[in-house]
Amino acid sequence: MSGSMLHVGFIIPTYICFLSIVLCSIVRIKVYNKKKIELTLIGFSAFVIVLLINFIFSASTSFGNYGTVISLGLLTFLVIFYFVSKNVDFKYYLYRVLKFILILSLIGFVLSIFRLGTSTQIGDGFKTITIGYVFYYYWDQAIGPIIFYRNQGIFWEPGILAVYANIFLFLSLFVYKNKKNVWLAVLCVLTTFSTTGFFILLIQLAVFLKKNKLGFLKKIFLSFGVVFVVLILFLSFSDKKNSAEDEAVSSYGMRSFDLYSGFMVAISNPMVGVGLNKEAFFKERNKFIPAEISEIFEVIEERGNSNSIMQLFYTMGLVIAFLTLYMLYKQSFFEEQRGLFFVIMVISLSSEPLLLSPFFMFFVFSVVLFKENAINDAMNNDLLMITDKK
């Protein structure tokens, strides 16, 4: 539900399937905690109230987008409630799921070399090449005379796979400290050829080197690895720069424009933003079209903003945006490396429109229930220790 091709092409069936699984899982819980039910209802109600206030006072006039976000928010809170009620170790299961997704993506990357699969249109004009709706590839990459498809896994573009691969790398480096999975994550990021993904990868490796004392040979080996990543990053950036010179508009140029236009709309509507409707955003954004871009306006006329962070500011206003970022920073799972994880999330969300999807809202809303759960667990542990001593 957070970037997959199935969500792009089959959003309603995917949502119904996911919601059914979550509800069935909740029904199977034997004992319900009244406090957790209350916190879930309070958190979801506050979320809905904020959106309703935004709808009333912003420039948005259609409730359709709000209904979608509320539905995704409901799903997010139900998943949080289930995990908390069952006392599930979220990090462990996330680690396992991401490993499966990365292995699957690398299998698809190998298959794409042989040009297997069929060209298919999914959703509203979204083209892809798929093998049985399991493996996907479409975006090509050139390094000198060699042309191949970038690894995108089950997602609509390689950059999204790079986001999840970097989260898996974070877990492998700083939580579970598994060398084999570190190499798996690095290989997956490299095959995406995502410039943002490479940048986040280098940040994590630099932090790891700073925090850990390694032997001389290990430092040399890792240094060569970093140089290799930088070299691929340079080649990838050079290819994208050449493509930008040949084309009327490039992905780099579009993301720069997304940052600029989102910022201008946000500071022009600081209190409640323009709301969730694209039409309201387009109307306000078009006031700030630079002369250089006006010549290719037809290319960007109906294009949404790919920068989730800027989208948050121009849709919801400055107060709610800063509150959301604070909640993201205070997420309940990675307290020891909270700053690094926050940096990874902010950079990732600045290049992909993913913030209002269940996986990423999960981290934002985790402070509502998981913090309370952690406090209760700590109190219970203290009581157990006192009892044991007695």
C-alpha positions as CSV (number, residue, x, y, z in Angstrom):
1,M,0.0,0.0,0.0
2,S,3.0,2.3,0.0
3,G,4.6,2.4,-3.4
4,S,3.9,-1.0,-5.0
5,M,2.7,-1.5,-8.5
6,L,-0.4,-3.4,-7.2
7,H,-1.4,-0.3,-5.3
8,V,-0.9,1.9,-8.4
9,G,-3.0,-0.4,-10.7
10,F,-5.5,-2.0,-8.3
11,I,-5.9,0.4,-5.4
12,I,-9.4,-0.5,-4.3
13,P,-9.0,-4.3,-4.4
14,T,-5.6,-4.0,-2.7
15,Y,-7.1,-1.8,0.0
16,I,-10.1,-4.1,0.6
17,C,-7.8,-7.1,0.8
18,F,-5.4,-5.4,3.3
19,L,-8.3,-4.1,5.4
20,S,-9.9,-7.5,5.5
21,I,-6.6,-9.2,6.7
22,V,-6.1,-6.6,9.4
23,L,-9.7,-6.8,10.7
24,C,-9.6,-10.6,10.7
25,S,-6.3,-10.4,12.6
26,I,-7.8,-8.0,15.2
27,V,-10.9,-10.2,15.7
28,R,-8.6,-13.1,16.6
29,I,-7.0,-11.2,19.5
30,K,-8.2,-12.9,22.7
31,V,-7.8,-10.1,25.2
32,Y,-8.3,-6.4,24.4
33,N,-6.7,-3.6,26.4
34,K,-9.3,-0.9,27.1
35,K,-6.5,1.8,27.3
36,K,-5.1,0.9,23.9
37,I,-8.6,1.0,22.3
38,E,-9.1,4.4,23.8
39,L,-5.8,5.7,22.6
40,T,-6.4,4.3,19.1
41,L,-9.8,6.0,18.9
42,I,-8.4,9.3,20.3
43,G,-5.5,9.2,17.8
44,F,-7.6,8.4,14.8
45,S,-10.3,11.0,15.8
46,A,-7.6,13.7,16.1
47,F,-6.3,12.8,12.7
48,V,-9.7,13.1,11.1
49,I,-10.5,16.3,12.9
50,V,-7.3,17.9,11.7
51,L,-8.1,16.9,8.1
52,L,-11.7,18.2,8.4
53,I,-10.5,21.6,9.7
54,N,-8.0,21.7,6.9
55,F,-10.8,20.9,4.3
56,I,-13.1,23.6,5.8
57,F,-10.5,26.4,5.9
58,S,-8.3,25.6,2.9
59,A,-8.8,26.3,-0.8
60,S,-9.7,22.6,-1.5
61,T,-13.3,22.1,-2.5
62,S,-13.5,18.3,-3.2
63,F,-13.6,15.8,-0.3
64,G,-12.4,12.8,-2.4
65,N,-8.7,13.2,-1.6
66,Y,-9.5,13.6,2.1
67,G,-11.6,10.4,2.0
68,T,-8.6,8.5,0.6
69,V,-6.2,9.8,3.2
70,I,-8.7,9.1,6.0
71,S,-9.1,5.5,4.7
72,L,-5.3,5.0,4.6
73,G,-5.0,6.6,8.1
74,L,-7.7,4.2,9.4
75,L,-5.7,1.2,8.0
76,T,-2.6,2.6,9.7
77,F,-4.1,2.9,13.1
78,L,-5.7,-0.6,12.9
79,V,-2.3,-2.1,12.1
80,I,-0.7,-0.1,15.0
81,F,-3.4,-1.3,17.3
82,Y,-2.9,-5.0,16.3
83,F,0.9,-4.8,16.7
84,V,0.6,-3.2,20.1
85,S,-2.2,-5.6,21.3
86,K,-0.2,-8.6,20.2
87,N,3.1,-7.1,21.5
88,V,4.7,-7.8,18.2
89,D,8.3,-7.0,17.6
90,F,7.8,-4.6,14.7
91,K,11.5,-4.2,13.9
92,Y,12.1,-7.9,13.6
93,Y,9.2,-8.5,11.2
94,L,10.0,-5.4,9.2
95,Y,13.6,-6.8,8.8
96,R,12.3,-10.1,7.5
97,V,9.8,-8.6,5.1
98,L,12.3,-6.1,3.7
99,K,14.8,-9.0,3.2
100,F,12.2,-10.9,1.2
101,I,11.4,-7.9,-0.9
102,L,15.1,-7.2,-1.7
103,I,15.8,-10.8,-2.6
104,L,12.8,-10.8,-4.9
105,S,13.9,-7.5,-6.5
106,L,17.4,-8.9,-7.3
107,I,15.8,-12.0,-8.9
108,G,13.7,-9.6,-11.0
109,F,16.8,-7.6,-11.9
110,V,18.6,-10.7,-13.2
111,L,15.5,-11.7,-15.2
112,S,15.3,-8.2,-16.7
113,I,18.7,-8.7,-18.3
114,F,17.2,-11.4,-20.5
115,R,14.3,-9.1,-21.5
116,L,11.7,-11.4,-20.3
117,G,8.1,-10.4,-19.6
118,T,5.4,-8.4,-21.4
119,S,4.7,-4.7,-21.8
120,T,1.6,-3.9,-19.8
121,Q,-0.4,-0.8,-18.9
122,I,-1.4,-0.6,-15.2
123,G,-3.6,2.0,-13.8
124,D,-4.2,5.3,-15.5
125,G,-1.7,5.1,-18.4
126,F,1.2,3.7,-16.3
127,K,3.3,1.5,-18.5
128,T,5.6,-1.3,-17.2
129,I,7.1,-4.6,-18.2
130,T,6.0,-7.4,-15.9
131,I,6.5,-11.1,-15.4
132,G,3.3,-12.5,-14.0
133,Y,2.6,-9.3,-12.0
134,V,5.5,-10.3,-9.6
135,F,8.6,-8.8,-11.3
136,Y,8.6,-5.4,-12.8
137,Y,11.1,-3.3,-14.8
138,Y,10.8,-0.4,-17.2
139,W,13.4,2.3,-16.4
140,D,16.7,1.9,-18.3
141,Q,20.2,3.0,-17.4
142,A,23.2,3.5,-19.6
143,I,26.8,3.2,-18.5
144,G,28.9,3.9,-21.5
145,P,27.8,1.4,-24.2
146,I,26.0,-0.8,-21.7
147,I,22.3,-0.3,-21.4
148,F,20.2,-2.3,-18.8
149,Y,17.1,-1.9,-16.7
150,R,17.3,-0.4,-13.2
151,N,16.1,-2.5,-10.3
152,Q,12.6,-1.4,-9.1
153,G,11.4,-4.6,-7.4
154,I,7.6,-4.6,-6.8
155,F,7.5,-0.8,-6.8
156,W,6.5,1.8,-9.5
157,E,10.1,3.2,-9.8
158,P,13.6,2.3,-8.7
159,G,13.8,5.2,-6.3
160,I,11.2,3.7,-4.0
161,L,13.0,0.4,-3.8
162,A,16.1,2.4,-2.9
163,V,14.2,3.8,0.1
164,Y,13.2,0.4,1.4
165,A,16.7,-1.0,0.7
166,N,18.3,1.8,2.7
167,I,15.9,1.1,5.6
168,F,17.0,-2.5,5.5
169,L,20.6,-1.4,5.4
170,F,19.9,0.7,8.5
171,L,18.5,-2.3,10.3
172,S,21.4,-4.5,9.2
173,L,24.1,-2.0,10.2
174,F,22.8,-0.6,13.5
175,V,20.1,-2.9,14.9
176,Y,20.9,-6.6,13.9
177,K,24.5,-6.0,12.7
178,N,24.4,-8.7,10.0
179,K,27.2,-8.5,7.5
180,K,25.6,-10.6,4.9
181,N,22.4,-8.5,4.9
182,V,24.5,-5.4,4.7
183,W,26.0,-6.6,1.4
184,L,22.5,-7.6,0.2
185,A,21.2,-4.1,1.0
186,V,24.2,-2.3,-0.7
187,L,23.9,-4.5,-3.8
188,C,20.2,-3.7,-4.0
189,V,20.7,0.1,-3.7
190,L,23.4,-0.1,-6.3
191,T,21.2,-1.8,-8.8
192,T,18.5,0.8,-8.5
193,F,20.9,3.5,-9.8
194,S,19.0,6.0,-7.6
195,T,21.1,9.1,-7.0
196,T,19.2,9.8,-3.7
197,G,19.5,6.1,-2.7
198,F,23.3,6.3,-3.3
199,F,23.5,9.5,-1.2
200,I,21.7,7.9,1.7
201,L,23.9,4.8,1.4
202,L,27.0,6.9,1.7
203,I,25.7,8.7,4.8
204,Q,25.0,5.4,6.5
205,L,28.4,4.0,5.7
206,A,30.1,7.2,7.0
207,V,28.1,7.1,10.3
208,F,28.9,3.4,10.7
209,L,32.7,4.1,10.1
210,K,32.6,6.9,12.6
211,K,30.8,4.9,15.3
212,N,32.7,1.6,15.0
213,K,36.4,0.8,15.5
214,L,37.5,-1.4,12.5
215,G,40.7,-3.1,11.8
216,F,43.1,-1.6,9.2
217,L,42.3,-4.2,6.5
218,K,38.5,-3.8,7.1
219,K,38.9,0.0,6.7
220,I,40.8,-0.4,3.5
221,F,38.2,-2.8,2.1
222,L,35.3,-0.6,3.1
223,S,37.1,2.4,1.7
224,F,37.4,0.7,-1.6
225,G,33.6,-0.1,-1.4
226,V,32.8,3.6,-0.7
227,V,35.0,4.7,-3.7
228,F,33.1,2.2,-5.9
229,V,29.8,3.6,-4.8
230,V,30.9,7.1,-5.4
231,L,32.2,6.1,-8.9
232,I,28.8,4.6,-9.8
233,L,27.1,7.6,-8.4
234,F,29.2,9.8,-10.6
235,L,28.5,7.7,-13.7
236,S,24.8,7.7,-12.9
237,F,24.7,11.4,-12.4
238,S,26.7,12.1,-15.6
239,D,24.2,9.9,-17.6
240,K,21.3,11.8,-16.1
241,K,22.9,15.1,-16.8
242,N,23.5,14.1,-20.5
243,S,19.9,13.0,-20.7
244,A,18.7,16.3,-19.3
245,E,20.7,18.2,-22.0
246,D,19.0,16.1,-24.7
247,E,15.5,16.2,-23.3
248,A,13.1,19.1,-22.7
249,V,12.8,18.2,-19.1
250,S,14.7,15.8,-16.8
251,S,13.8,14.1,-13.5
252,Y,16.4,16.2,-11.8
253,G,14.9,19.3,-13.2
254,M,11.4,18.2,-12.2
255,R,12.4,17.5,-8.6
256,S,14.1,20.9,-8.4
257,F,10.9,22.5,-9.6
258,D,8.9,20.5,-7.1
259,L,11.0,21.8,-4.3
260,Y,10.8,25.4,-5.6
261,S,7.1,25.4,-6.3
262,G,6.2,23.5,-3.2
263,F,8.1,26.0,-1.1
264,M,6.5,29.0,-2.8
265,V,3.0,27.6,-2.3
266,A,3.7,26.8,1.3
267,I,5.0,30.2,2.3
268,S,2.1,31.8,0.5
269,N,-0.4,29.7,2.5
270,P,1.3,29.3,5.9
271,M,-1.7,28.7,8.1
272,V,-3.7,25.8,6.6
273,G,-2.0,25.3,3.2
274,V,-4.1,24.8,0.1
275,G,-5.5,21.4,1.2
276,L,-5.2,18.0,-0.4
277,N,-6.9,18.7,-3.8
278,K,-4.5,18.8,-6.8
279,E,-6.6,21.5,-8.4
280,A,-6.1,23.9,-5.5
281,F,-2.3,23.2,-5.7
282,F,-2.1,23.6,-9.5
283,K,-4.0,27.0,-9.3
284,E,-1.6,28.3,-6.6
285,R,1.6,26.7,-8.2
286,N,1.0,28.2,-11.6
287,K,1.5,31.6,-10.1
288,F,5.1,30.8,-9.6
289,I,6.1,29.2,-12.9
290,P,9.5,30.5,-13.9
291,A,10.0,31.8,-17.4
292,E,12.4,28.9,-18.2
293,I,9.7,26.3,-17.5
294,S,6.8,28.2,-19.1
295,E,7.9,26.9,-22.5
296,I,7.4,23.3,-21.5
297,F,4.3,24.0,-19.3
298,E,2.2,21.3,-21.0
299,V,4.6,18.7,-19.7
300,I,4.1,19.7,-16.0
301,E,0.6,21.1,-16.2
302,E,-1.1,18.0,-14.6
303,R,2.0,16.7,-12.7
304,G,1.7,16.4,-8.9
305,N,4.6,17.2,-6.5
306,S,7.0,14.3,-5.9
307,N,8.4,15.9,-2.7
308,S,6.4,14.6,0.3
309,I,8.0,17.0,2.7
310,M,7.1,20.0,0.7
311,Q,3.7,18.5,0.0
312,L,3.1,18.3,3.7
313,F,3.9,22.0,4.2
314,Y,1.8,23.3,1.3
315,T,-1.2,21.0,1.9
316,M,-1.5,21.2,5.7
317,G,0.2,24.5,6.7
318,L,3.3,25.1,8.7
319,V,2.1,24.2,12.2
320,I,0.7,20.7,11.3
321,A,3.8,20.1,9.0
322,F,6.3,20.8,11.8
323,L,4.2,18.8,14.3
324,T,4.2,15.8,11.8
325,L,8.0,16.0,11.3
326,Y,8.4,16.2,15.1
327,M,6.3,13.0,15.5
328,L,8.3,11.4,12.8
329,Y,11.5,12.3,14.6
330,K,10.1,10.9,17.9
331,Q,9.1,7.6,16.3
332,S,9.1,4.7,18.8
333,F,11.4,2.1,17.2
334,F,14.9,3.5,16.7
335,E,15.8,5.6,19.7
336,E,19.5,5.0,19.7
337,Q,19.9,6.1,16.1
338,R,16.9,8.4,16.0
339,G,18.7,11.3,14.3
340,L,20.1,9.1,11.5
341,F,16.8,7.4,10.9
342,F,15.1,10.8,10.7
343,V,17.6,12.0,8.2
344,I,17.1,8.9,6.1
345,M,13.3,9.4,6.2
346,V,13.4,13.1,5.4
347,I,15.8,12.7,2.4
348,S,13.8,9.7,1.1
349,L,10.4,11.5,1.4
350,S,11.9,14.6,-0.2
351,S,12.3,12.6,-3.5
352,E,9.1,10.4,-3.4
353,P,5.4,11.1,-2.7
354,L,5.1,8.5,0.0
355,L,4.4,10.3,3.3
356,L,0.6,9.9,3.2
357,S,0.9,6.1,2.7
358,P,0.3,3.6,5.5
359,F,4.0,2.5,6.0
360,F,5.3,6.0,6.5
361,M,2.3,7.2,8.5
362,F,2.9,4.2,10.7
363,F,6.1,5.8,12.0
364,V,4.5,9.2,12.5
365,F,1.5,7.7,14.5
366,S,3.7,5.2,16.4
367,V,4.1,7.8,19.2
368,V,0.4,7.6,20.0
369,L,0.4,3.9,21.0
370,F,3.9,2.4,21.0
371,K,5.2,5.0,23.5
372,E,2.4,4.1,25.9
373,N,3.1,0.5,25.3
374,A,6.8,0.9,26.0
375,I,6.1,2.7,29.3
376,N,3.7,0.0,30.4
377,D,6.2,-2.7,29.5
378,A,8.9,-1.0,31.5
379,M,6.6,-0.6,34.5
380,N,5.6,-4.3,34.2
381,N,9.3,-5.3,34.0
382,D,10.1,-3.3,37.1
383,L,7.2,-4.9,39.0
384,L,8.5,-8.4,37.9
385,M,12.0,-7.5,39.1
386,I,10.7,-6.3,42.5
387,T,8.6,-9.5,42.8
388,D,11.6,-11.7,42.0
389,K,13.7,-9.9,44.6
390,K,11.0,-10.5,47.2
